[in-house]
Amino acid sequence: MQTKKQAGFTLIELMIVVAIIGILAAVAIPAYQDYTVRSRVSEAFSLASGTKTLVAENAAAGEPLCQGFVNPIASGATDNVSAVACDGTNGNITMTMTAASGGAGTVVVLQPQSGGAALTSGTIPPEGLTWQCNAAAGTTVAAKYLPTNCR
């Protein structure tokens, strides 16, 4: 008489698969959430790109640094950025984030510098511009959400 062999997985094999999936999910979900916030913070840099060009052109011409500034979100806040401002004395661009992108009220500050020194309105910079955007510039968004060049 022949016995029929059972086919399928044992309970322990199924438990091992479930444990592996649980471990992967425990690692992947926080990484995905950080990635999502980083992509939302990057919207602020896109909104500020035109203002960066404006500040650079005005600095090169010796004009007031924010002359001609048009707020890129004048029609209302986006889901990720609640405000964009330009400081006419030093050319700093301040972007205020919403709760979805790094915390309500946190800011990213883009600080233009020439030769390692801050700009002064009406003075032509001696060298090309560089932009600082880390905590030393006044940024309060957590460093893990900022682009690599801002950390």
ZATI-8574 format. One record per residue (C-alpha): residue number from 1; residue in one letter; x, y, z. Coordinates in nm, 4 decimals, always signed. Each point is the difference from the previous one (the first is absolute). Layout:
BEGIN
<site><k>NUM</k><r>A</r><c1>X</c1><c2>Y</c2><c3>Z</c3></site>
...
This chain:
BEGIN
<site><k>1</k><r>M</r><c1>+0.0000</c1><c2>+0.0000</c2><c3>+0.0000</c3></site>
<site><k>2</k><r>Q</r><c1>+0.1336</c1><c2>+0.3383</c2><c3>-0.0943</c3></site>
<site><k>3</k><r>T</r><c1>-0.0215</c1><c2>+0.2988</c2><c3>+0.2310</c3></site>
<site><k>4</k><r>K</r><c1>-0.0656</c1><c2>+0.3409</c2><c3>-0.1437</c3></site>
<site><k>5</k><r>K</r><c1>+0.2532</c1><c2>+0.2634</c2><c3>+0.1006</c3></site>
<site><k>6</k><r>Q</r><c1>-0.1429</c1><c2>+0.3306</c2><c3>+0.1154</c3></site>
<site><k>7</k><r>A</r><c1>+0.1052</c1><c2>+0.3062</c2><c3>-0.2015</c3></site>
<site><k>8</k><r>G</r><c1>+0.0232</c1><c2>+0.3510</c2><c3>+0.1392</c3></site>
<site><k>9</k><r>F</r><c1>+0.1842</c1><c2>+0.2091</c2><c3>+0.2548</c3></site>
<site><k>10</k><r>T</r><c1>+0.0432</c1><c2>-0.0755</c2><c3>+0.3648</c3></site>
<site><k>11</k><r>L</r><c1>-0.1088</c1><c2>+0.2461</c2><c3>+0.2638</c3></site>
<site><k>12</k><r>I</r><c1>+0.3601</c1><c2>+0.0875</c2><c3>+0.0905</c3></site>
<site><k>13</k><r>E</r><c1>+0.0823</c1><c2>+0.0831</c2><c3>-0.3640</c3></site>
<site><k>14</k><r>L</r><c1>-0.2968</c1><c2>+0.2344</c2><c3>-0.0200</c3></site>
<site><k>15</k><r>M</r><c1>+0.0974</c1><c2>+0.1660</c2><c3>+0.3297</c3></site>
<site><k>16</k><r>I</r><c1>+0.3534</c1><c2>+0.0594</c2><c3>-0.1292</c3></site>
<site><k>17</k><r>V</r><c1>-0.1349</c1><c2>+0.1680</c2><c3>-0.3142</c3></site>
<site><k>18</k><r>V</r><c1>-0.2307</c1><c2>+0.2229</c2><c3>+0.2054</c3></site>
<site><k>19</k><r>A</r><c1>+0.2894</c1><c2>+0.0962</c2><c3>+0.2308</c3></site>
<site><k>20</k><r>I</r><c1>+0.2211</c1><c2>+0.0939</c2><c3>-0.2958</c3></site>
<site><k>21</k><r>I</r><c1>-0.2758</c1><c2>+0.2126</c2><c3>-0.1523</c3></site>
<site><k>22</k><r>G</r><c1>-0.0520</c1><c2>+0.1714</c2><c3>+0.3370</c3></site>
<site><k>23</k><r>I</r><c1>+0.3704</c1><c2>+0.0840</c2><c3>+0.0314</c3></site>
<site><k>24</k><r>L</r><c1>+0.0122</c1><c2>+0.1408</c2><c3>-0.3530</c3></site>
<site><k>25</k><r>A</r><c1>-0.3090</c1><c2>+0.2106</c2><c3>+0.0649</c3></site>
<site><k>26</k><r>A</r><c1>+0.1466</c1><c2>+0.1333</c2><c3>+0.3264</c3></site>
<site><k>27</k><r>V</r><c1>+0.3001</c1><c2>+0.1308</c2><c3>-0.1925</c3></site>
<site><k>28</k><r>A</r><c1>-0.1719</c1><c2>+0.1097</c2><c3>-0.3207</c3></site>
<site><k>29</k><r>I</r><c1>-0.2908</c1><c2>+0.2032</c2><c3>+0.1407</c3></site>
<site><k>30</k><r>P</r><c1>+0.2093</c1><c2>+0.2583</c2><c3>+0.1929</c3></site>
<site><k>31</k><r>A</r><c1>+0.2403</c1><c2>+0.0322</c2><c3>-0.2933</c3></site>
<site><k>32</k><r>Y</r><c1>-0.2921</c1><c2>+0.0616</c2><c3>-0.2347</c3></site>
<site><k>33</k><r>Q</r><c1>-0.1478</c1><c2>+0.2628</c2><c3>+0.2333</c3></site>
<site><k>34</k><r>D</r><c1>+0.3347</c1><c2>+0.1845</c2><c3>+0.0139</c3></site>
<site><k>35</k><r>Y</r><c1>+0.0251</c1><c2>-0.0169</c2><c3>-0.3779</c3></site>
<site><k>36</k><r>T</r><c1>-0.3499</c1><c2>+0.1453</c2><c3>-0.0337</c3></site>
<site><k>37</k><r>V</r><c1>+0.0824</c1><c2>+0.2965</c2><c3>+0.2264</c3></site>
<site><k>38</k><r>R</r><c1>+0.3276</c1><c2>+0.0598</c2><c3>-0.1870</c3></site>
<site><k>39</k><r>S</r><c1>-0.1889</c1><c2>+0.0186</c2><c3>-0.3278</c3></site>
<site><k>40</k><r>R</r><c1>-0.2418</c1><c2>+0.2518</c2><c3>+0.1542</c3></site>
<site><k>41</k><r>V</r><c1>+0.2876</c1><c2>+0.2161</c2><c3>+0.1268</c3></site>
<site><k>42</k><r>S</r><c1>+0.1492</c1><c2>-0.0033</c2><c3>-0.3489</c3></site>
<site><k>43</k><r>E</r><c1>-0.3072</c1><c2>+0.1923</c2><c3>-0.1200</c3></site>
<site><k>44</k><r>A</r><c1>+0.1259</c1><c2>+0.2996</c2><c3>+0.1986</c3></site>
<site><k>45</k><r>F</r><c1>+0.3278</c1><c2>-0.0058</c2><c3>-0.1921</c3></site>
<site><k>46</k><r>S</r><c1>-0.1895</c1><c2>-0.0090</c2><c3>-0.3290</c3></site>
<site><k>47</k><r>L</r><c1>-0.2078</c1><c2>+0.2996</c2><c3>+0.1059</c3></site>
<site><k>48</k><r>A</r><c1>+0.3131</c1><c2>+0.1911</c2><c3>+0.1035</c3></site>
<site><k>49</k><r>S</r><c1>+0.1970</c1><c2>-0.0591</c2><c3>-0.3197</c3></site>
<site><k>50</k><r>G</r><c1>-0.1356</c1><c2>+0.3099</c2><c3>-0.1728</c3></site>
<site><k>51</k><r>T</r><c1>+0.0685</c1><c2>+0.2129</c2><c3>+0.3064</c3></site>
<site><k>52</k><r>K</r><c1>+0.3582</c1><c2>-0.1305</c2><c3>+0.0155</c3></site>
<site><k>53</k><r>T</r><c1>+0.0517</c1><c2>+0.1160</c2><c3>-0.3574</c3></site>
<site><k>54</k><r>L</r><c1>-0.1538</c1><c2>+0.3384</c2><c3>+0.0808</c3></site>
<site><k>55</k><r>V</r><c1>+0.2279</c1><c2>+0.0520</c2><c3>+0.3018</c3></site>
<site><k>56</k><r>A</r><c1>+0.3084</c1><c2>-0.1016</c2><c3>-0.2011</c3></site>
<site><k>57</k><r>E</r><c1>-0.0840</c1><c2>+0.2370</c2><c3>-0.2863</c3></site>
<site><k>58</k><r>N</r><c1>-0.0734</c1><c2>+0.2909</c2><c3>+0.2356</c3></site>
<site><k>59</k><r>A</r><c1>+0.3216</c1><c2>-0.0636</c2><c3>+0.1938</c3></site>
<site><k>60</k><r>A</r><c1>+0.2060</c1><c2>-0.0023</c2><c3>-0.3193</c3></site>
<site><k>61</k><r>A</r><c1>-0.1571</c1><c2>+0.3319</c2><c3>-0.1038</c3></site>
<site><k>62</k><r>G</r><c1>+0.0418</c1><c2>+0.1631</c2><c3>+0.3435</c3></site>
<site><k>63</k><r>E</r><c1>-0.3777</c1><c2>+0.0383</c2><c3>+0.0354</c3></site>
<site><k>64</k><r>P</r><c1>-0.2152</c1><c2>-0.0675</c2><c3>+0.3078</c3></site>
<site><k>65</k><r>L</r><c1>+0.0141</c1><c2>-0.3785</c2><c3>+0.0361</c3></site>
<site><k>66</k><r>C</r><c1>-0.3744</c1><c2>-0.0692</c2><c3>-0.0039</c3></site>
<site><k>67</k><r>Q</r><c1>-0.0960</c1><c2>+0.2638</c2><c3>-0.2541</c3></site>
<site><k>68</k><r>G</r><c1>-0.2705</c1><c2>-0.1459</c2><c3>-0.2224</c3></site>
<site><k>69</k><r>F</r><c1>-0.0801</c1><c2>-0.2871</c2><c3>+0.2383</c3></site>
<site><k>70</k><r>V</r><c1>-0.3323</c1><c2>-0.1647</c2><c3>-0.0784</c3></site>
<site><k>71</k><r>N</r><c1>-0.1165</c1><c2>-0.2496</c2><c3>+0.2591</c3></site>
<site><k>72</k><r>P</r><c1>-0.0256</c1><c2>-0.3383</c2><c3>-0.1773</c3></site>
<site><k>73</k><r>I</r><c1>-0.2946</c1><c2>-0.1009</c2><c3>+0.2200</c3></site>
<site><k>74</k><r>A</r><c1>-0.1785</c1><c2>+0.3353</c2><c3>+0.0021</c3></site>
<site><k>75</k><r>S</r><c1>-0.3246</c1><c2>-0.1693</c2><c3>-0.1008</c3></site>
<site><k>76</k><r>G</r><c1>+0.0089</c1><c2>-0.2167</c2><c3>+0.3132</c3></site>
<site><k>77</k><r>A</r><c1>+0.2055</c1><c2>-0.2550</c2><c3>+0.1844</c3></site>
<site><k>78</k><r>T</r><c1>+0.0731</c1><c2>-0.3371</c2><c3>-0.1546</c3></site>
<site><k>79</k><r>D</r><c1>-0.0494</c1><c2>-0.3254</c2><c3>+0.1884</c3></site>
<site><k>80</k><r>N</r><c1>+0.3674</c1><c2>+0.0051</c2><c3>+0.0987</c3></site>
<site><k>81</k><r>V</r><c1>+0.1138</c1><c2>+0.3641</c2><c3>+0.0118</c3></site>
<site><k>82</k><r>S</r><c1>-0.1980</c1><c2>+0.2669</c2><c3>+0.1828</c3></site>
<site><k>83</k><r>A</r><c1>+0.2175</c1><c2>+0.3057</c2><c3>-0.0758</c3></site>
<site><k>84</k><r>V</r><c1>+0.3014</c1><c2>+0.1207</c2><c3>-0.1979</c3></site>
<site><k>85</k><r>A</r><c1>+0.1721</c1><c2>+0.3272</c2><c3>+0.0908</c3></site>
<site><k>86</k><r>C</r><c1>+0.3057</c1><c2>+0.1912</c2><c3>-0.1175</c3></site>
<site><k>87</k><r>D</r><c1>+0.2028</c1><c2>+0.2180</c2><c3>+0.2385</c3></site>
<site><k>88</k><r>G</r><c1>+0.1058</c1><c2>+0.3134</c2><c3>-0.1854</c3></site>
<site><k>89</k><r>T</r><c1>+0.2984</c1><c2>+0.0752</c2><c3>+0.2273</c3></site>
<site><k>90</k><r>N</r><c1>+0.1931</c1><c2>-0.3239</c2><c3>-0.0481</c3></site>
<site><k>91</k><r>G</r><c1>-0.1904</c1><c2>-0.1965</c2><c3>-0.2697</c3></site>
<site><k>92</k><r>N</r><c1>-0.1009</c1><c2>-0.2840</c2><c3>+0.2314</c3></site>
<site><k>93</k><r>I</r><c1>-0.2907</c1><c2>-0.2030</c2><c3>-0.1375</c3></site>
<site><k>94</k><r>T</r><c1>-0.2174</c1><c2>-0.1471</c2><c3>+0.2747</c3></site>
<site><k>95</k><r>M</r><c1>-0.2443</c1><c2>-0.2802</c2><c3>-0.0793</c3></site>
<site><k>96</k><r>T</r><c1>-0.2468</c1><c2>-0.0958</c2><c3>+0.2728</c3></site>
<site><k>97</k><r>M</r><c1>-0.1144</c1><c2>-0.3617</c2><c3>-0.0074</c3></site>
<site><k>98</k><r>T</r><c1>-0.3391</c1><c2>-0.1524</c2><c3>+0.0831</c3></site>
<site><k>99</k><r>A</r><c1>-0.0553</c1><c2>-0.2887</c2><c3>+0.2416</c3></site>
<site><k>100</k><r>A</r><c1>+0.0198</c1><c2>-0.2495</c2><c3>-0.2882</c3></site>
<site><k>101</k><r>S</r><c1>+0.3566</c1><c2>+0.0981</c2><c3>-0.0858</c3></site>
<site><k>102</k><r>G</r><c1>+0.2211</c1><c2>+0.0096</c2><c3>+0.3034</c3></site>
<site><k>103</k><r>G</r><c1>-0.2334</c1><c2>+0.1603</c2><c3>+0.2517</c3></site>
<site><k>104</k><r>A</r><c1>-0.2265</c1><c2>+0.3037</c2><c3>-0.0010</c3></site>
<site><k>105</k><r>G</r><c1>+0.1960</c1><c2>+0.3210</c2><c3>+0.0349</c3></site>
<site><k>106</k><r>T</r><c1>+0.3411</c1><c2>-0.1534</c2><c3>-0.0664</c3></site>
<site><k>107</k><r>V</r><c1>+0.2043</c1><c2>+0.1906</c2><c3>-0.2549</c3></site>
<site><k>108</k><r>V</r><c1>+0.2653</c1><c2>-0.0505</c2><c3>-0.2634</c3></site>
<site><k>109</k><r>V</r><c1>+0.2220</c1><c2>+0.3057</c2><c3>-0.0421</c3></site>
<site><k>110</k><r>L</r><c1>+0.2090</c1><c2>+0.0421</c2><c3>-0.3141</c3></site>
<site><k>111</k><r>Q</r><c1>+0.2804</c1><c2>+0.2403</c2><c3>+0.0850</c3></site>
<site><k>112</k><r>P</r><c1>+0.2046</c1><c2>+0.1433</c2><c3>-0.2899</c3></site>
<site><k>113</k><r>Q</r><c1>+0.3699</c1><c2>+0.0524</c2><c3>+0.0649</c3></site>
<site><k>114</k><r>S</r><c1>+0.2925</c1><c2>+0.1297</c2><c3>-0.1973</c3></site>
<site><k>115</k><r>G</r><c1>+0.3508</c1><c2>-0.0918</c2><c3>+0.1068</c3></site>
<site><k>116</k><r>G</r><c1>-0.1419</c1><c2>-0.1503</c2><c3>+0.3207</c3></site>
<site><k>117</k><r>A</r><c1>-0.1671</c1><c2>+0.3248</c2><c3>+0.1072</c3></site>
<site><k>118</k><r>A</r><c1>-0.3671</c1><c2>+0.0955</c2><c3>-0.0053</c3></site>
<site><k>119</k><r>L</r><c1>-0.1199</c1><c2>+0.2353</c2><c3>-0.2717</c3></site>
<site><k>120</k><r>T</r><c1>-0.0858</c1><c2>+0.3637</c2><c3>+0.0580</c3></site>
<site><k>121</k><r>S</r><c1>-0.2734</c1><c2>+0.1659</c2><c3>-0.1996</c3></site>
<site><k>122</k><r>G</r><c1>+0.1333</c1><c2>+0.2407</c2><c3>-0.2620</c3></site>
<site><k>123</k><r>T</r><c1>+0.3569</c1><c2>-0.1360</c2><c3>+0.0150</c3></site>
<site><k>124</k><r>I</r><c1>+0.1367</c1><c2>-0.2043</c2><c3>-0.2890</c3></site>
<site><k>125</k><r>P</r><c1>+0.1426</c1><c2>-0.3284</c2><c3>+0.1359</c3></site>
<site><k>126</k><r>P</r><c1>+0.3749</c1><c2>-0.0530</c2><c3>-0.0531</c3></site>
<site><k>127</k><r>E</r><c1>-0.0399</c1><c2>-0.3665</c2><c3>-0.0996</c3></site>
<site><k>128</k><r>G</r><c1>-0.2685</c1><c2>-0.2364</c2><c3>-0.1258</c3></site>
<site><k>129</k><r>L</r><c1>-0.2955</c1><c2>-0.0863</c2><c3>+0.2211</c3></site>
<site><k>130</k><r>T</r><c1>-0.0370</c1><c2>-0.3122</c2><c3>+0.2083</c3></site>
<site><k>131</k><r>W</r><c1>-0.3138</c1><c2>-0.0920</c2><c3>+0.1910</c3></site>
<site><k>132</k><r>Q</r><c1>-0.0040</c1><c2>-0.1259</c2><c3>+0.3573</c3></site>
<site><k>133</k><r>C</r><c1>-0.3113</c1><c2>-0.1774</c2><c3>+0.1206</c3></site>
<site><k>134</k><r>N</r><c1>+0.1032</c1><c2>-0.1937</c2><c3>+0.3099</c3></site>
<site><k>135</k><r>A</r><c1>-0.0778</c1><c2>+0.0727</c2><c3>+0.3648</c3></site>
<site><k>136</k><r>A</r><c1>+0.2753</c1><c2>+0.2632</c2><c3>+0.0108</c3></site>
<site><k>137</k><r>A</r><c1>-0.1992</c1><c2>+0.2002</c2><c3>-0.2562</c3></site>
<site><k>138</k><r>G</r><c1>-0.3120</c1><c2>-0.0154</c2><c3>+0.2187</c3></site>
<site><k>139</k><r>T</r><c1>-0.1668</c1><c2>-0.3142</c2><c3>-0.1375</c3></site>
<site><k>140</k><r>T</r><c1>-0.2157</c1><c2>-0.1795</c2><c3>+0.2575</c3></site>
<site><k>141</k><r>V</r><c1>-0.1209</c1><c2>-0.2947</c2><c3>-0.2118</c3></site>
<site><k>142</k><r>A</r><c1>+0.1650</c1><c2>-0.3227</c2><c3>+0.1210</c3></site>
<site><k>143</k><r>A</r><c1>+0.3208</c1><c2>-0.0687</c2><c3>-0.1924</c3></site>
<site><k>144</k><r>K</r><c1>-0.1178</c1><c2>-0.3458</c2><c3>-0.1084</c3></site>
<site><k>145</k><r>Y</r><c1>-0.2710</c1><c2>+0.1649</c2><c3>-0.2127</c3></site>
<site><k>146</k><r>L</r><c1>+0.2317</c1><c2>+0.2457</c2><c3>-0.1772</c3></site>
<site><k>147</k><r>P</r><c1>+0.1810</c1><c2>-0.0637</c2><c3>-0.3291</c3></site>
<site><k>148</k><r>T</r><c1>+0.3503</c1><c2>-0.1355</c2><c3>+0.0397</c3></site>
<site><k>149</k><r>N</r><c1>+0.1696</c1><c2>+0.3326</c2><c3>-0.0793</c3></site>
<site><k>150</k><r>C</r><c1>-0.1851</c1><c2>+0.1668</c2><c3>+0.2918</c3></site>
<site><k>151</k><r>R</r><c1>+0.0994</c1><c2>-0.2355</c2><c3>+0.2798</c3></site>
